[in-house]
């Protein structure tokens, strides 16, 4: 699987099938329908996101707050087998059997009707790859929303001898790890239905997201501003004028301005180089992740003159229960902050790794505090201001090799993509598989941002490569061909 822009997904044309509910679970337009209210409320992230989706739809904006994935399956499509596979999948993931409504700013969770099920519907033939991609994009924008059931969209593109399988979910019901696992899970369930052999038993790893919400609600009151887990939050927000860290270089935007998001992809290291880089990090007392933080800190010191790295890490909360392969939004956000010296050569990398490692350890401890509780404490404590509501510069790392479907045909052929809205940052998603380490960024679509971010990524590639080459031959060497590494 590779995380990429949706424009890079190249499905062959064919007959479009869409799985739609037999019974609709949609509130009346004014929010006064008779759908029951679920006893488990929305999580903080869900409620915040759902309000934004509702407001955007009322303005008539296109819905872009979804995540999607797709793969290719060999053999003629068996509609009935895929219908049964989808039913099993939905039965495994309780959170996906709910949806939301918004009334007077209040977000309510609703259960899907007891007789709710998905069945295939013929959506017509499409004669080109571009046509298939645009049809799926329109489908996800229309159907993968949190304001009706299902909040996901499943479909296929049938052709003789093979078919494309795609799945999209509103972000309130999914995250990056969910999307990595979903397409291989659906493919495995389909295989089991076609062949009659058992599907993988994932029971121990697919706890209900609703239980995760309950856990967050239970632990939140145990934290206050005196909790050590809040120390870095207080420090970072105080130094950023009551807000959150932003990309440290000029992106060509006025304060408070956003621009359409433009995806950027860069290859960073080959698989062999990534192994060497990881060993360098471990020799310095760190990990692959903390080494990436150290590298970014050195790049920012070099290009922006920063004496301290301030970033916001996207971390998983799946460790709170049996949620390793569950579908849902299992994310925490924590500051990673540490000082950087006045030099930025590969020889200094090993000196920065310990500071980055200690900062990352604090960030993981801070992730035990639900983000809703963090923001509430910072706001009510007079530490944070309006800047807390603005999206920060985010840093994420996923190792695809750790997922159970890694290396299967469905995984090898899979792509993961997101909707493309607006941004004021240049957030970075680092991803590693058995082929390479690569970077996906979402930057503002401005000439300044393109130049600035390319310069940043070029310097990052140069630094990472120099670290690897220094380890390999014992001397610091220059690097050429950074442009050739551009994905």
C-alpha positions as CSV (number, residue, x, y, z in Angstrom):
1,X,0.0,0.0,0.0
2,X,1.1,3.5,-0.7
3,X,-0.4,6.8,0.6
4,X,-0.7,9.0,-2.4
5,X,-2.9,11.7,-4.0
6,X,-6.1,10.4,-5.4
7,X,-5.0,11.7,-8.8
8,X,-2.4,8.9,-8.8
9,X,-4.9,6.1,-8.5
10,X,-5.2,4.6,-11.9
11,X,-8.1,2.1,-12.0
12,X,-9.1,0.5,-15.3
13,X,-12.6,1.4,-16.6
14,X,-15.5,-0.9,-16.1
15,X,-19.0,-1.3,-14.7
16,X,-19.6,0.6,-11.5
17,X,-21.3,-1.0,-8.5
18,X,-22.2,0.8,-5.3
19,X,-23.3,-0.7,-2.0
20,X,-26.2,1.3,-0.6
21,X,-28.5,0.8,2.5
22,X,-31.7,-1.1,2.2
23,X,-33.1,1.2,5.0
24,X,-31.9,4.8,5.1
25,X,-30.9,6.2,8.5
26,X,-31.2,9.9,8.0
27,X,-32.7,12.5,10.2
28,X,-35.2,15.0,8.8
29,X,-33.6,18.2,7.5
30,X,-34.5,20.1,10.7
31,X,-33.1,17.4,13.0
32,X,-36.5,16.4,14.4
33,X,-36.6,12.9,13.0
34,X,-37.4,9.8,15.1
35,X,-34.0,8.1,15.0
36,X,-33.0,7.0,18.4
37,X,-30.2,8.6,20.3
38,X,-27.2,6.3,21.1
39,X,-26.1,6.3,24.8
40,X,-22.4,6.8,23.8
41,X,-21.8,10.4,22.8
42,X,-19.5,11.6,20.1
43,X,-15.8,11.8,21.0
44,X,-14.3,15.3,21.2
45,X,-12.6,14.8,17.8
46,X,-15.8,13.4,16.3
47,X,-18.0,16.2,17.6
48,X,-15.7,19.0,16.4
49,X,-15.4,17.4,13.0
50,X,-19.1,16.7,12.6
51,X,-20.0,20.3,13.4
52,X,-17.6,21.4,10.7
53,X,-19.0,19.0,8.1
54,X,-22.6,20.1,9.0
55,X,-21.6,23.8,8.6
56,X,-19.9,23.2,5.3
57,X,-22.8,21.3,3.8
58,X,-25.2,24.0,4.9
59,X,-23.0,26.5,3.0
60,X,-23.1,24.3,0.0
61,X,-19.4,23.4,0.1
62,X,-18.1,20.1,-1.2
63,X,-17.4,17.5,1.5
64,X,-13.7,16.7,1.5
65,X,-13.4,15.4,5.1
66,X,-13.1,11.7,4.1
67,X,-10.3,9.1,3.8
68,X,-10.3,6.5,1.1
69,X,-8.5,3.4,0.0
70,X,-8.7,1.1,-3.0
71,X,-7.1,-2.1,-4.4
72,X,-7.3,-4.5,-7.3
73,X,-8.7,-8.1,-6.9
74,X,-8.1,-10.8,-9.4
75,X,-11.0,-12.9,-10.7
76,X,-14.5,-12.1,-11.7
77,X,-16.5,-10.1,-9.1
78,X,-19.0,-12.2,-7.1
79,X,-21.5,-9.6,-6.0
80,X,-23.2,-11.8,-3.4
81,X,-19.8,-12.8,-1.8
82,X,-18.8,-9.1,-1.5
83,X,-22.2,-8.2,-0.1
84,X,-21.7,-10.9,2.6
85,X,-18.1,-9.7,3.2
86,X,-19.3,-6.1,3.7
87,X,-22.0,-7.3,6.1
88,X,-19.4,-9.2,8.2
89,X,-17.1,-6.2,8.2
90,X,-19.8,-3.9,9.5
91,X,-20.8,-6.4,12.2
92,X,-17.2,-6.4,13.4
93,X,-17.0,-2.6,13.9
94,X,-19.7,-1.2,16.2
95,X,-18.7,2.4,15.6
96,X,-19.5,2.1,11.9
97,X,-23.1,1.1,12.8
98,X,-23.8,4.6,14.1
99,X,-24.1,8.1,12.5
100,X,-24.6,11.7,13.7
101,X,-27.0,14.6,13.5
102,X,-26.4,18.2,14.5
103,X,-29.1,20.4,16.1
104,X,-28.4,23.8,17.6
105,X,-24.7,23.0,17.7
106,X,-25.3,19.8,19.6
107,X,-24.0,16.6,18.1
108,X,-26.0,13.4,18.7
109,X,-25.0,9.9,17.9
110,X,-27.6,7.6,16.5
111,X,-27.7,3.8,16.0
112,X,-28.3,2.4,12.5
113,X,-31.7,0.8,12.1
114,X,-31.9,-2.8,13.2
115,X,-32.7,-3.9,9.6
116,X,-30.0,-1.8,8.0
117,X,-27.9,-3.6,5.4
118,X,-26.0,-2.8,2.3
119,X,-26.8,-4.1,-1.2
120,X,-25.2,-3.6,-4.6
121,X,-26.7,-1.1,-7.0
122,X,-25.7,-0.8,-10.6
123,X,-24.2,2.7,-11.2
124,X,-23.4,2.3,-14.9
125,X,-20.4,1.7,-17.0
126,X,-17.5,4.2,-17.2
127,X,-15.2,4.1,-20.2
128,X,-12.0,5.8,-18.8
129,X,-9.7,5.8,-15.8
130,X,-10.3,9.5,-15.2
131,X,-14.0,8.9,-15.4
132,X,-13.8,6.1,-12.7
133,X,-11.7,8.2,-10.4
134,X,-14.0,11.2,-10.7
135,X,-17.1,9.0,-10.1
136,X,-15.5,7.6,-7.0
137,X,-14.4,11.1,-5.8
138,X,-18.0,12.3,-6.2
139,X,-19.4,9.2,-4.5
140,X,-17.1,9.7,-1.4
141,X,-18.0,13.4,-1.2
142,X,-21.7,12.6,-1.4
143,X,-22.0,9.4,0.7
144,X,-19.0,9.1,3.0
145,X,-20.4,11.7,5.5
146,X,-21.1,11.4,9.2
147,X,-24.7,12.8,8.8
148,X,-26.3,9.6,7.5
149,X,-25.9,5.9,7.7
150,X,-23.6,4.4,6.6
151,X,-20.8,6.9,7.1
152,X,-18.8,4.9,4.7
153,X,-19.0,4.2,1.0
154,X,-18.1,0.8,-0.5
155,X,-18.0,0.2,-4.3
156,X,-16.4,-1.9,-7.0
157,X,-15.4,-1.4,-10.7
158,X,-16.2,-4.7,-12.5
159,X,-14.4,-5.9,-15.6
160,X,-13.7,-9.4,-17.0
161,X,-11.1,-11.2,-14.9
162,X,-10.7,-8.6,-12.1
163,X,-12.2,-5.7,-10.3
164,X,-11.3,-2.6,-8.3
165,X,-12.5,-2.4,-4.7
166,X,-12.7,0.9,-3.0
167,X,-13.8,2.1,0.5
168,X,-14.2,5.5,1.9
169,X,-15.1,6.8,5.3
170,X,-15.7,10.1,6.9
171,X,-12.8,11.1,9.1
172,X,-15.1,10.9,12.2
173,X,-15.1,7.1,11.6
174,X,-11.6,6.5,10.4
175,X,-7.9,7.4,10.7
176,X,-4.8,6.5,8.8
177,X,-4.3,3.1,10.5
178,X,-8.0,2.2,9.9
179,X,-7.5,2.9,6.2
180,X,-4.4,0.8,6.1
181,X,-6.1,-2.2,7.6
182,X,-9.6,-1.9,6.1
183,X,-8.8,-2.8,2.5
184,X,-6.9,-5.9,3.3
185,X,-9.6,-6.9,5.8
186,X,-12.4,-6.5,3.2
187,X,-10.3,-8.4,0.7
188,X,-9.7,-11.3,3.2
189,X,-13.4,-11.4,4.1
190,X,-14.2,-11.6,0.4
191,X,-11.7,-14.3,-0.2
192,X,-13.2,-16.3,2.6
193,X,-16.7,-16.0,1.1
194,X,-15.6,-17.0,-2.3
195,X,-13.4,-19.9,-1.3
196,X,-15.3,-21.1,1.8
197,X,-12.2,-21.0,3.9
198,X,-12.1,-19.1,7.2
199,X,-11.2,-15.5,7.3
200,X,-8.5,-14.2,9.6
201,X,-9.7,-14.1,13.2
202,X,-9.1,-10.6,14.4
203,X,-11.4,-10.7,17.4
204,X,-8.7,-9.9,19.9
205,X,-7.7,-6.7,18.0
206,X,-11.0,-5.2,16.9
207,X,-12.5,-3.7,20.0
208,X,-15.4,-1.3,19.7
209,X,-14.6,2.4,19.1
210,X,-17.5,3.2,21.4
211,X,-15.6,1.5,24.2
212,X,-12.7,3.8,23.4
213,X,-15.0,6.8,23.7
214,X,-16.1,5.6,27.1
215,X,-12.5,5.1,28.3
216,X,-11.6,8.7,27.2
217,X,-14.6,10.1,29.1
218,X,-13.6,8.1,32.2
219,X,-9.9,9.2,32.3
220,X,-10.3,12.9,31.3
221,X,-11.3,14.3,34.7
222,X,-8.2,12.8,36.3
223,X,-6.0,15.4,34.6
224,X,-5.5,19.1,35.4
225,X,-3.0,21.8,34.7
226,X,-0.7,20.5,37.4
227,X,-0.5,17.1,35.7
228,X,3.1,16.5,34.4
229,X,1.6,15.4,31.1
230,X,0.5,19.0,30.5
231,X,3.9,20.6,31.0
232,X,5.1,20.6,27.4
233,X,1.6,21.7,26.2
234,X,1.8,24.7,28.6
235,X,5.3,25.6,27.5
236,X,4.7,25.3,23.7
237,X,1.3,27.2,23.7
238,X,2.7,29.9,25.9
239,X,5.6,30.5,23.5
240,X,3.3,30.5,20.5
241,X,1.1,33.4,21.7
242,X,-1.6,31.1,23.0
243,X,-1.8,29.0,19.8
244,X,-0.2,25.9,18.3
245,X,3.1,25.6,16.3
246,X,2.9,26.4,12.6
247,X,5.2,25.6,9.7
248,X,8.3,27.8,10.5
249,X,8.8,29.1,6.9
250,X,6.8,31.5,4.8
251,X,4.1,29.7,2.8
252,X,2.8,32.9,1.0
253,X,-0.3,33.3,3.2
254,X,-1.5,36.3,5.3
255,X,-2.2,35.6,9.0
256,X,-5.3,33.5,9.3
257,X,-5.4,32.8,5.6
258,X,-5.8,29.3,4.1
259,X,-5.4,28.1,0.5
260,X,-6.5,25.0,-1.4
261,X,-4.5,22.0,-0.3
262,X,-1.9,20.6,-2.8
263,X,-0.4,17.2,-2.2
264,X,3.3,16.7,-2.4
265,X,5.1,13.4,-2.4
266,X,8.9,12.7,-1.9
267,X,10.9,9.6,-1.7
268,X,13.3,9.9,1.2
269,X,15.3,6.6,1.6
270,X,15.4,3.2,0.0
271,X,14.5,0.2,2.2
272,X,18.2,-0.5,2.7
273,X,19.0,3.1,3.6
274,X,16.1,3.2,6.0
275,X,17.6,0.1,7.8
276,X,20.9,1.9,8.2
277,X,19.2,5.1,9.4
278,X,17.3,3.1,12.0
279,X,20.5,1.6,13.3
280,X,22.2,5.0,13.5
281,X,19.2,6.2,15.6
282,X,19.4,3.2,17.9
283,X,23.1,3.6,18.3
284,X,22.4,7.2,19.4
285,X,19.9,5.9,22.0
286,X,16.8,6.7,20.0
287,X,14.3,5.2,17.6
288,X,13.4,5.6,13.9
289,X,10.7,8.1,14.9
290,X,12.8,10.2,17.2
291,X,15.5,10.2,14.5
292,X,13.0,11.7,12.0
293,X,12.2,14.4,14.6
294,X,15.9,15.1,15.0
295,X,16.3,15.4,11.3
296,X,13.4,17.9,11.0
297,X,14.7,19.9,13.9
298,X,18.1,20.2,12.2
299,X,16.5,21.2,8.9
300,X,14.4,23.9,10.5
301,X,17.4,25.2,12.4
302,X,19.3,25.4,9.2
303,X,16.6,27.1,7.1
304,X,14.6,29.1,9.7
305,X,17.2,29.7,12.4
306,X,15.1,28.1,15.1
307,X,16.8,27.3,18.3
308,X,14.1,25.0,19.4
309,X,12.0,22.4,17.5
310,X,8.3,22.7,18.2
311,X,6.0,20.2,16.4
312,X,2.7,18.4,17.1
313,X,2.9,14.7,16.7
314,X,-0.1,12.6,15.7
315,X,-0.1,9.5,17.9
316,X,-2.3,6.5,18.3
317,X,-4.5,5.8,21.2
318,X,-5.2,2.2,20.3
319,X,-3.1,1.0,23.2
320,X,-6.0,1.9,25.6
321,X,-7.7,-1.4,24.7
322,X,-8.0,-4.2,22.2
323,X,-8.1,-1.6,19.3
324,X,-5.1,-2.4,17.2
325,X,-7.2,-3.2,14.1
326,X,-10.4,-1.4,15.0
327,X,-12.1,1.1,12.7
328,X,-12.4,4.6,14.2
329,X,-10.6,7.8,15.0
330,X,-7.9,6.6,17.5
331,X,-5.7,9.7,17.5
332,X,-4.0,11.8,20.1
333,X,-1.9,15.0,19.5
334,X,1.1,15.9,21.5
335,X,3.8,18.6,21.4
336,X,7.4,17.4,20.6
337,X,9.7,20.2,21.8
338,X,13.5,20.2,22.3
339,X,16.5,22.6,21.8
340,X,18.8,22.5,18.8
341,X,22.4,23.6,18.7
342,X,24.0,26.0,16.2
343,X,25.2,23.3,13.8
344,X,23.4,21.0,11.4
345,X,25.8,18.6,9.9
346,X,25.4,14.8,9.9
347,X,28.0,14.6,12.6
348,X,25.6,16.6,14.9
349,X,22.7,14.3,14.2
350,X,23.7,11.7,16.8
351,X,24.0,14.6,19.4
352,X,20.4,15.8,18.7
353,X,18.8,12.3,18.8
354,X,18.8,11.9,22.6
355,X,17.0,15.3,23.0
356,X,14.5,14.3,20.4
357,X,14.0,10.9,22.0
358,X,13.3,12.4,25.4
359,X,10.9,14.9,23.9
360,X,9.1,12.1,22.0
361,X,8.8,10.0,25.2
362,X,7.2,13.0,26.9
363,X,4.9,13.4,23.9
364,X,3.7,9.8,24.2
365,X,3.1,10.3,27.9
366,X,1.1,13.5,27.1
367,X,-1.0,11.5,24.7
368,X,-2.6,9.8,27.6
369,X,-4.6,13.0,28.1
370,X,-7.5,13.2,25.7
371,X,-7.1,16.1,23.4
372,X,-10.5,17.6,24.3
373,X,-9.4,17.7,27.9
374,X,-6.0,19.3,26.9
375,X,-7.7,22.1,24.9
376,X,-10.3,22.8,27.6
377,X,-7.6,23.1,30.3
378,X,-5.5,25.4,28.2
379,X,-8.4,27.6,27.3
380,X,-10.0,27.8,30.8
381,X,-6.6,28.2,32.4
382,X,-5.9,31.3,30.4
383,X,-3.0,29.8,28.6
384,X,-4.5,29.3,25.2
385,X,-6.3,31.8,23.0
386,X,-8.1,31.8,19.7
387,X,-5.0,30.1,18.1
388,X,-5.9,26.8,19.8
389,X,-8.7,26.5,17.2
390,X,-6.3,26.7,14.2
391,X,-4.8,23.6,12.8
392,X,-1.1,23.2,13.8
393,X,1.8,21.8,11.8
394,X,1.4,18.0,12.2
395,X,4.0,15.2,12.1
396,X,2.9,11.5,11.6
397,X,4.8,8.3,11.1
398,X,3.3,5.0,10.0
399,X,5.2,1.7,9.5
400,X,3.1,-0.3,7.1
401,X,5.2,-3.4,7.7
402,X,3.6,-3.8,11.1
403,X,0.1,-4.4,9.7
404,X,-1.1,-8.1,9.4
405,X,-2.1,-7.6,5.7
406,X,1.4,-6.3,4.7
407,X,2.7,-8.1,1.6
408,X,-0.6,-9.7,0.5
409,X,-1.7,-9.0,-3.1
410,X,-4.5,-6.7,-1.9
411,X,-2.0,-4.7,0.2
412,X,0.7,-4.6,-2.6
413,X,-1.9,-3.1,-5.0
414,X,-3.5,-0.7,-2.6
415,X,-3.6,3.0,-2.5
416,X,-4.7,5.3,0.4
417,X,-5.9,8.9,-0.3
418,X,-7.7,11.7,1.4
419,X,-10.1,14.4,0.4
420,X,-8.3,17.6,-0.5
421,X,-9.7,20.7,1.3
422,X,-7.8,23.8,2.5
423,X,-4.7,24.3,4.7
424,X,-2.3,26.9,6.1
425,X,0.4,24.4,7.0
426,X,2.7,21.9,5.3
427,X,2.0,18.9,7.6
428,X,4.1,15.8,7.0
429,X,3.2,12.2,6.9
430,X,6.2,9.9,7.0
431,X,5.5,6.3,5.8
432,X,7.7,3.2,5.6
433,X,7.1,-0.1,3.9
434,X,9.4,-2.9,2.6
435,X,10.3,-0.7,-0.4
436,X,11.2,2.7,1.0
437,X,10.6,5.6,3.3
438,X,8.6,8.3,1.7
439,X,6.9,11.5,2.7
440,X,3.5,12.9,1.9
441,X,2.8,16.6,2.6
442,X,-0.3,18.7,2.3
443,X,0.7,22.3,1.4
444,X,-1.1,25.5,0.5
445,X,-1.4,25.8,-3.3
446,X,0.8,29.0,-3.6
447,X,4.0,29.6,-5.5
448,X,5.8,30.6,-2.3
449,X,4.7,27.4,-0.5
450,X,5.9,25.3,-3.4
451,X,9.3,26.9,-3.4
452,X,9.7,26.9,0.4
453,X,8.5,23.3,1.0
454,X,10.6,21.9,-1.9
455,X,13.7,23.6,-0.3
456,X,12.7,22.1,3.1
457,X,12.3,18.6,1.6
458,X,15.4,18.8,-0.5
459,X,17.4,19.7,2.7
460,X,15.7,16.9,4.6
461,X,16.6,14.3,1.9
462,X,20.2,15.6,1.9
463,X,20.5,15.3,5.6
464,X,19.0,11.8,5.9
465,X,21.2,10.5,3.0
466,X,24.3,12.0,4.6
467,X,23.5,10.3,7.9
468,X,23.2,7.0,6.1
469,X,26.4,7.5,4.0
470,X,28.4,8.6,7.0
471,X,27.5,5.4,8.7
472,X,28.3,3.3,5.6
473,X,31.7,4.7,4.8
474,X,32.8,6.5,7.9
475,X,33.0,9.9,6.3
476,X,30.6,12.8,5.5
477,X,29.8,13.1,1.8
478,X,27.7,15.5,-0.2
479,X,24.6,14.4,-1.9
480,X,23.4,15.1,-5.4
481,X,20.2,14.2,-7.3
482,X,17.7,15.4,-4.6
483,X,15.4,16.4,-7.5
484,X,15.6,12.9,-9.0
485,X,14.2,11.6,-5.7
486,X,11.0,13.6,-6.1
487,X,8.1,11.1,-6.4
